Amino acid sequence: MFTGIIEAVGNIKAINLNANGARVEVSSGKLDMSDVKLGDSIATNGICLTVVALTGQGYSADVSTETLSHTGFEHYQVGTKVNLEKAMLPTTRFGGHMVSGHVDGVGKILSITTVGNSIEYWVELPSSLAQYVAPKGSITIDGTSLTVNAVEDGRFRLTIVPHTTQQTIISDYQVGQTVNLEVDLIARYIERLLFCREQADHQSTQSGISKELLMKSGFIKG
């Protein structure tokens, strides 16, 4: 689990393709690696990767074919900058929001506009994720926890303050570039909860057991 607060910017040092996907070597930049051990998780541009080797200048991790084909990794090359965050601890200050490191889809930068001392980005949103994104809600872009300021016609707007552009790879974004998206976990759980309730209500109706009967019998509360 992560918070979406980027700890350092690294870069891809090597990508070695194999039958199972690829093994990537990441230069960890200023990330404190003193407490990192084999098997630990590091979010790399929002993708939860397991450390399989420590290189002295960073770490190596295996990337599955699934991850290669469904994230921005398919466009990465040696030298590509990446946002880095180590898995959170129970004592970690929760500055962002709950981030799993499981990418839900890929978006595309549609426009970049300077507004005062901030930068405004419009990002294309896959239709399959539109229902999870709401104004003033949270979304993760390449591992960075951000606030959605507007949603319209299959796209959403972000307003990025100087501190975020200085501490992440956002300042390097260009129009047309793809980015990893992870929607708010809470939105996904709410959807699942509502779906299960609808299924339960449907099955109860078919069996002759109604919600009213369960409430009357004390099994559930209204």
C-alpha positions in Angstrom: 0.0 0.0 0.0 1.2 3.5 -0.8 0.1 7.1 -0.2 0.8 8.7 -3.6 3.4 11.1 -2.1 6.4 10.8 -4.3 9.7 10.3 -2.4 12.2 10.6 -5.3 12.5 10.7 -9.1 14.6 7.9 -10.6 15.1 6.6 -14.1 15.1 3.4 -16.0 18.6 2.1 -16.3 18.0 -1.1 -18.2 15.1 -3.1 -19.7 15.8 -6.8 -20.5 12.9 -8.5 -22.2 12.3 -12.2 -21.6 9.6 -14.9 -22.2 7.7 -13.8 -19.0 7.9 -10.1 -19.6 10.9 -8.1 -18.6 13.4 -7.4 -15.9 14.0 -3.7 -15.3 16.8 -2.0 -13.5 15.9 1.3 -11.9 18.3 4.0 -10.7 16.7 5.2 -7.5 18.0 8.7 -7.5 17.7 10.3 -4.0 15.4 7.6 -2.7 16.6 6.3 0.7 17.4 2.6 0.0 19.0 1.9 3.4 16.0 0.0 4.7 15.0 -1.7 1.5 15.5 -5.4 1.2 14.6 -8.1 -1.3 10.9 -8.7 -1.6 10.0 -5.1 -0.7 7.6 -3.1 -2.8 8.4 0.1 -4.6 5.8 2.0 -6.6 7.5 2.9 -9.9 5.4 5.4 -11.8 2.5 4.1 -9.8 3.2 0.4 -10.5 3.8 -1.8 -7.5 7.1 -3.6 -8.3 8.8 -6.2 -6.1 12.5 -5.7 -5.5 14.4 -8.9 -6.7 17.9 -7.4 -6.6 19.7 -4.4 -5.1 22.2 -2.9 -7.5 24.0 -0.3 -5.3 22.5 2.5 -7.4 18.9 1.2 -7.2 17.0 -2.0 -7.7 15.8 -4.5 -10.2 12.3 -5.8 -10.6 10.4 -8.2 -12.8 7.5 -6.8 -14.9 4.9 -9.2 -16.3 3.6 -9.2 -19.9 0.2 -8.1 -18.4 1.9 -5.0 -16.9 3.9 -4.3 -20.0 0.7 -4.3 -22.2 -1.6 -2.4 -19.8 0.5 0.4 -18.5 2.9 3.0 -19.8 5.7 0.6 -19.4 5.3 -0.4 -23.1 6.6 3.1 -24.0 9.4 3.2 -21.5 13.0 3.1 -22.5 16.4 3.5 -21.0 16.6 6.9 -19.4 12.8 7.4 -18.9 12.2 9.2 -15.6 9.9 7.5 -13.0 8.3 8.6 -9.8 9.3 6.4 -6.8 7.6 5.7 -3.5 8.4 2.9 -1.0 5.5 1.0 0.5 4.0 2.8 3.5 4.6 1.8 7.1 2.0 1.8 9.9 3.7 5.0 11.2 3.8 6.8 7.8 2.1 10.2 7.7 -0.9 9.8 5.4 -0.4 12.8 3.2 -2.1 11.5 0.0 -4.8 8.9 -0.3 -4.9 5.1 -0.3 -3.0 3.8 -3.4 -2.6 0.1 -4.2 0.0 0.4 -7.0 -2.3 -1.5 -9.4 -2.8 0.5 -12.5 -6.4 0.7 -13.7 -5.7 2.1 -17.1 -3.7 4.5 -19.3 -4.7 8.2 -19.9 -3.2 10.7 -22.3 -2.2 14.3 -21.7 -4.5 16.5 -23.9 -3.4 20.0 -23.0 -1.0 21.9 -20.7 -1.7 25.5 -19.7 0.1 27.8 -17.3 -2.3 29.5 -14.9 -0.6 31.9 -12.5 2.1 29.9 -10.7 0.4 26.6 -11.4 0.0 24.3 -14.4 -3.3 23.0 -15.7 -3.5 19.6 -17.3 -6.4 18.0 -19.1 -6.1 14.3 -19.2 -8.0 11.9 -21.4 -9.9 9.3 -19.4 -10.7 5.8 -20.6 -14.5 5.3 -20.7 -14.2 2.2 -18.4 -12.9 4.4 -15.6 -15.2 7.5 -16.0 -17.6 6.4 -13.3 -14.9 6.3 -10.7 -13.6 9.9 -11.2 -15.4 12.8 -9.6 -14.7 16.5 -9.1 -12.6 17.1 -5.9 -12.0 13.4 -5.7 -8.6 11.7 -5.7 -6.8 10.0 -8.6 -3.2 8.7 -9.0 -1.2 9.8 -12.0 2.1 7.9 -12.5 2.0 7.2 -8.7 1.3 10.8 -7.7 -1.8 11.4 -5.5 -3.7 14.3 -7.1 -7.0 16.1 -6.8 -9.5 16.1 -9.7 -10.7 19.7 -10.3 -13.2 19.1 -13.2 -14.6 16.2 -15.2 -16.2 16.5 -18.6 -16.6 14.5 -21.9 -14.2 11.7 -21.2 -11.5 13.9 -19.7 -10.5 15.5 -16.4 -8.6 18.6 -15.2 -5.7 18.8 -12.8 -4.2 22.0 -11.4 -0.6 21.3 -10.3 1.2 23.5 -7.8 4.9 24.3 -8.1 6.0 22.0 -5.3 4.5 19.0 -7.1 6.1 19.8 -10.4 9.5 20.1 -8.6 9.2 16.8 -6.8 7.8 14.6 -9.5 8.1 13.9 -13.2 5.0 16.0 -14.0 7.1 18.9 -15.3 8.3 16.7 -18.1 4.9 15.8 -19.4 4.1 16.7 -23.0 0.8 16.8 -24.9 0.1 13.3 -26.3 2.1 11.5 -23.6 0.5 8.5 -21.9 0.3 8.2 -18.1 -0.7 5.5 -15.6 -4.0 6.0 -13.9 -5.3 4.4 -10.7 -8.7 5.4 -9.5 -9.7 5.9 -5.9 -10.0 2.5 -4.1 -13.0 3.7 -2.1 -14.9 4.3 -5.3 -14.2 0.8 -6.5 -15.3 -0.8 -3.2 -18.5 1.2 -3.1 -19.3 0.0 -6.6 -18.7 -3.6 -5.6 -20.8 -3.2 -2.5 -23.7 -1.8 -4.4 -23.4 -4.5 -7.0 -23.5 -7.3 -4.4 -26.5 -5.7 -2.7 -28.4 -5.5 -6.0 -27.6 -9.2 -6.6 -28.7 -10.1 -3.1 -31.9 -8.2 -3.4 -32.6 -9.9 -6.8 -32.0 -13.4 -5.3 -34.1 -12.6 -2.3 -37.0 -11.5 -4.5 -36.7 -14.7 -6.5 -36.7 -16.9 -3.3 -39.6 -15.0 -1.8 -37.5 -13.5 0.9 -37.9 -9.7 0.9 -35.8 -7.0 2.5 -38.9 -6.1 4.5 -39.2 -9.7 5.8 -35.5 -9.7 6.9 -36.0 -6.4 8.7 -39.1 -7.6 10.4 -37.3 -10.7 11.6 -34.4 -8.7 12.9 -31.7 -10.0 10.5 -31.0 -6.6 9.0 -31.6 -2.9 10.0 -33.3 -0.3 7.8 
